[in-house]
Amino acid sequence: MNATPEKPAAAKKAVTKKATAKKAVAKKAAAAAGQAPAKKTAAGKAAPAKKSTAKTAAGKTPAKKAPARKPESRVAMVRRARRINRELAELYPYAHPELDFTNPFELLVATVLSAQTTDLRVNQTTPRLFAVCPTPEDMAAMPPEKLEELIRPTGFFRAKTKSLIGLSAALRDRFGGEVPGRLEDLVTLPGVGRKTANVVLGNAFGVPGITVDTHFGRLARRFGWTTAEDAEKVEADVAEIFPKSEWTMLSHRVVFHGRRVCHSRKPACGACAIAPLCPAYGEGETDPEKARKLLKYELGGQPGQRLKPPADYPGQPAPPMAPPVAAS
């Protein structure tokens, strides 16, 4: 009987070396794929390697990030800005200054009073004020303590009283009791800056002007028209984008949108007609139903800010100020 000859020792070493090399290659491949190498089960079969997951500690898969926007050229930005203006014109064909006034002096006074308060509060305050002092001469002669009481509901009434008496005296002494129709003259009056001057020029004299209040500045930055925080720089940046003939109505439309839809803390992105044109879409509520509940004034079925709004205003007039409750 012939016995099978045993393999020499050198052959055994070569087989072992080859198997070790295969295992090393397998480990490297698993590491490159980000997976742990397969482990053998009790049955001797290789268990599949565990795949890495992207779940958070709470067990939920994180939301995908919005793709980064491509850089926008100057020409593309201007085209988009002008299209936003056209869309806002369709949305607010009735846009107007939201302060009640019948002449340039009333508008000037109301605009000074509107600092740090709402137009509604000003409109509720001025009927009584103008009944007592309808002209610059009357207001300049008003005792400060009495004027303070008349305008107290608008807040900061001491500083505003000083400005109103000062600008009224300047109108009486330097401008013959008339409100001047030039920016250079208006800004020399106490309490009157570029914003107030542009409101008066645009709405009482028909002189185009851009009114940069908190709403306008916020939306101009969200729309990508400017990155400036300073009101005069915002005004200059926006003036380069739009023709001068559009400045006054552009101001009204942007402010209307800021007060009704594009709020400071929680904009109603899901109910915004210009969302596809807005680089800041997603900063606020994007769910359409929830966003609609954030709409204000006529868009939300609520009264507006003027007690005597224009005839084409589709909303309700604001209520007058409630009379003070008599002490019992």
Secondary structure, 3 states (H helix, E strand, C coil): CCCCCCCCHHHHHHHHHHHHHHHHHHHHHHHHCCCCCCCECCCCCECCCCCCCCCCCCCCCCCCCCCCCCCCCHHHHHHHHHHHHHHHHHHCCCCCCCCCCCCHHHHHHHHHHCCCCCHHHHHHHHHHHHHHCCCHHHHHCCCHHHHHHHHHHHCCHHHHHHHHHHHHHHHHHHCCCCCCCCHHHHCCCCCCCHHHHHHHHHHHCCCCCCCCCHHHHHHHHHCCCCCCCCHHHHHHHHHCCCCHHHHHHHHHHHHHHHHHCCCCCCCCHHHCCCHHHCCCCCCCCCCHHHHHCCCCHHHHCCECCCCCCCCCCCCECCCCCCCCCCCC
